[in-house]
Amino acid sequence: MLMTAPPPISATGIVKRFGAATVLDDVSLTVARGEVVCVIGPSGSGKSTLLRCLSWLAPPDAGRIELAGERLGLVDGGERLRSAAEIRRQRSRIGMVFQGLNLWPHLTAAGNVMEGLVTVRRMPKAKARELALAHLDRVGLLAKADAYPARLSGGQQQRVAIARALAMEPEILFFDEPTSALDPELVGEVLDVMGALARQHTTMVVVTHEMSFAAEAADRILFMDEGRVVEEATPASFFGNPREERSRRFLDRTLSRYRLLVRSP
């Protein structure tokens, strides 16, 4: 009998509350190996909170998350929290690139990429640097290996963050609005790297407002509003013929903004 490997990430019935506010309300998601899922929706719809729950940075109040078949955060049965060391081990299997440019300012680009390899994987520094240089080359920044973050543009810093995540060889990559803190002219260089990863069938969940990237790179679109998944579809179906009225209103407003930006004078 053929055994099928469990998906890199699977979540069922996720609920997250902050005080009286329910930010996620019964959200479920399964991501197949090699799949790119783009999560889109209006601000405040729960997209970033979903990623934080899926990585156990913000443990959900209800629901179940499995990382390649292993229950995340809780011992199977859900009655006991895993130890901090166990959670760190699990989290090391997830790569995450945040909105902010979260590099260590006292480390070079190579040093930032090496840090997790040395401190978490206990890799010798020479080997860690070799891998760091390979991943910086992968994102087009080998020439900046010994530059400190203050000497890098925002787009270059975010590409270092991507290299840092890739170096840990995660089973899945989460991107939380990775271009939102960048000047518009720098967005393209980050999206180019992410597009290349998508073409290499890197397993990714991407929270983004970049509709063109979602349309071109995603295998599946998840549209969220008010803490719920409103629609789930292929990019062709979602952008060409959305099923839900809420999806249509979102696209009408979003795409009309883009049309205004490119309208000839």
C-alpha positions in Angstrom: 0.0 0.0 0.0 1.4 3.4 -1.1 1.9 5.7 1.9 1.4 9.5 1.3 3.7 11.9 3.2 1.7 14.3 5.4 1.5 17.9 4.1 4.1 20.4 5.4 1.4 22.3 7.3 -2.2 21.6 8.1 -4.5 23.6 10.3 -8.1 22.9 11.3 -10.6 25.1 13.1 -8.1 27.8 14.1 -9.6 30.4 16.5 -7.6 33.4 17.9 -9.0 36.0 20.2 -7.4 39.2 21.5 -9.6 40.2 24.5 -13.2 40.4 23.3 -12.2 40.5 19.6 -12.2 37.3 17.6 -9.4 37.8 15.0 -9.5 34.3 13.5 -12.8 32.4 13.4 -12.7 28.7 12.5 -9.9 29.0 9.8 -8.7 25.8 8.2 -5.8 25.5 5.7 -3.7 22.6 4.3 -0.6 23.3 2.1 0.8 20.6 -0.1 4.5 20.1 -0.6 5.7 22.4 -3.4 2.6 24.5 -3.3 2.4 28.4 -3.2 -0.6 29.7 -1.3 -1.2 33.5 -1.4 -3.4 34.9 1.4 -5.0 38.2 0.4 -7.7 40.4 1.9 -8.3 43.8 3.4 -6.3 45.1 6.3 -7.4 43.7 9.6 -8.8 40.5 8.1 -6.6 38.2 10.2 -4.0 37.3 7.5 -0.8 38.1 9.6 -2.4 36.6 12.7 -2.9 33.4 10.8 0.8 33.1 10.0 1.7 33.9 13.6 -0.7 31.1 14.7 0.7 28.7 12.1 4.2 29.3 13.4 3.1 29.2 17.1 4.3 32.8 17.6 0.8 33.5 18.7 -0.7 30.2 19.8 -4.3 29.8 18.8 -7.1 29.6 21.4 -8.7 26.6 19.6 -7.9 24.3 16.7 -5.2 22.0 15.6 -2.0 22.6 13.7 0.2 19.9 12.3 3.7 20.3 10.9 4.4 17.4 8.5 2.1 15.2 10.6 3.5 16.3 14.0 1.2 18.4 16.3 2.6 21.9 16.6 2.8 23.4 20.1 0.9 20.8 21.9 1.5 17.2 22.7 -0.9 15.1 20.6 -4.2 15.0 22.5 -3.9 18.8 23.1 -3.8 18.5 26.8 -0.2 19.6 27.4 2.0 22.3 26.0 5.3 21.2 24.6 8.5 22.4 26.3 10.1 25.6 25.0 12.9 23.5 23.6 10.5 21.3 21.6 8.6 24.3 20.3 11.9 25.9 19.2 12.8 22.6 17.4 9.5 22.6 15.6 9.7 26.3 14.7 13.1 25.7 13.2 11.4 23.7 10.5 9.5 26.9 9.4 11.2 29.8 7.7 9.6 33.2 8.2 10.2 36.5 6.5 8.4 39.4 8.3 7.1 42.9 7.2 9.9 44.7 9.0 13.6 44.5 8.1 14.5 42.3 11.0 18.2 41.9 10.6 20.7 42.0 13.5 22.5 45.4 12.9 25.8 44.3 14.5 26.2 41.4 12.0 27.1 41.5 8.4 24.8 40.0 5.7 26.7 36.7 5.9 26.7 36.9 9.7 22.9 37.3 9.8 22.5 34.2 7.5 25.0 32.2 9.6 23.5 33.0 13.0 20.8 30.4 13.0 23.1 27.7 11.5 25.6 28.3 14.3 23.3 28.8 17.3 20.4 26.5 16.4 22.0 23.8 14.2 25.4 23.9 16.0 27.2 24.1 12.7 30.9 24.9 12.6 31.4 28.5 11.6 33.4 27.7 8.5 30.7 25.4 7.1 28.0 27.9 8.2 29.7 30.7 6.2 30.1 28.5 3.2 26.3 27.9 3.2 25.6 31.5 4.0 27.5 32.6 0.9 25.7 30.1 -1.2 22.3 31.4 -0.1 23.4 35.0 -0.5 24.4 34.1 -4.1 21.0 32.5 -4.6 19.3 35.9 -3.8 21.8 37.9 -5.8 23.8 39.4 -2.9 27.1 37.5 -2.7 28.9 40.8 -3.3 27.3 42.2 -0.2 28.2 39.3 2.1 30.5 41.5 4.4 28.2 44.6 4.4 26.3 45.5 7.5 22.5 46.2 7.3 23.0 49.9 7.6 24.9 49.8 4.3 22.2 47.9 2.5 19.0 49.1 0.8 15.6 47.9 2.2 15.3 45.5 -0.7 18.7 44.1 -0.1 18.0 43.7 3.6 14.8 41.8 2.8 16.7 39.5 0.4 19.2 38.8 3.2 16.2 37.9 5.4 15.1 35.5 2.7 18.6 34.0 2.5 18.6 33.6 6.3 15.3 31.7 6.2 16.4 29.5 3.3 19.7 28.6 5.0 17.8 26.7 7.7 16.3 24.4 5.1 12.8 24.8 6.3 9.9 22.6 5.2 7.8 25.6 4.5 8.4 29.4 4.1 6.0 32.0 5.5 6.1 35.5 4.1 4.2 38.2 6.0 3.8 41.3 3.7 7.5 41.2 2.9 7.4 44.2 0.6 5.1 46.5 2.7 8.0 48.3 4.4 9.9 48.9 1.1 10.0 52.0 -1.2 8.0 51.2 -4.3 11.2 51.1 -6.5 12.6 48.3 -4.3 9.6 46.0 -4.3 10.4 44.3 -7.6 13.8 42.9 -6.5 12.2 41.1 -3.6 9.3 39.8 -5.7 11.7 38.6 -8.3 13.4 36.4 -5.7 10.1 35.1 -4.4 8.9 34.4 -7.9 12.1 32.4 -8.5 11.4 30.4 -5.4 7.8 29.7 -6.5 9.1 28.4 -9.9 11.4 26.1 -8.0 8.3 24.7 -6.2 9.3 26.0 -2.8 6.5 25.4 -0.3 5.3 28.9 0.6 2.4 30.7 2.3 2.5 34.4 1.3 0.5 37.2 2.9 0.5 39.9 0.3 -1.2 43.0 -1.2 0.7 42.5 -4.4 -2.1 41.2 -6.6 0.1 40.8 -9.7 2.5 38.5 -7.7 -0.4 36.5 -6.4 -1.9 36.1 -9.8 1.4 34.9 -11.4 3.1 32.9 -8.6 0.3 31.3 -6.6 -1.1 27.8 -7.0 -4.0 28.8 -4.8 -5.6 32.0 -3.5 -7.0 32.3 0.0 -9.2 35.4 0.4 -9.9 36.4 4.0 -12.2 38.9 5.6 -13.2 39.5 9.2 -11.2 36.5 10.4 -12.7 34.0 8.0 -11.8 32.3 4.8 -14.3 33.8 2.3 -13.1 32.1 -0.8 -10.4 29.6 -1.9 -9.6 29.2 -5.6 -7.0 29.1 -8.3 -5.7 32.5 -9.3 -7.4 32.1 -12.7 -10.8 31.5 -11.0 -10.4 34.0 -8.3 -9.2 36.9 -10.4 -11.2 36.0 -13.5 -14.6 34.9 -11.9 -14.7 35.2 -8.1 -17.7 33.2 -6.6 -18.4 35.4 -3.6 -19.8 39.0 -3.6 -17.3 40.0 -1.0 -14.4 38.8 -3.2 -15.8 40.8 -6.1 -16.1 44.0 -4.1 -12.5 43.6 -2.9 -11.2 43.1 -6.4 -13.2 45.9 -7.8 -11.7 48.3 -5.3 -8.2 47.0 -5.4 -7.9 46.7 -9.2 -9.6 50.0 -9.8 -6.8 51.6 -7.7 -4.2 50.0 -9.9 -6.1 51.3 -13.0 -6.1 54.8 -11.6 -2.3 54.6 -11.0 -1.6 53.6 -14.6 -4.2 55.7 -16.3 -2.8 58.0 -19.0 -3.0 61.7 -18.3 
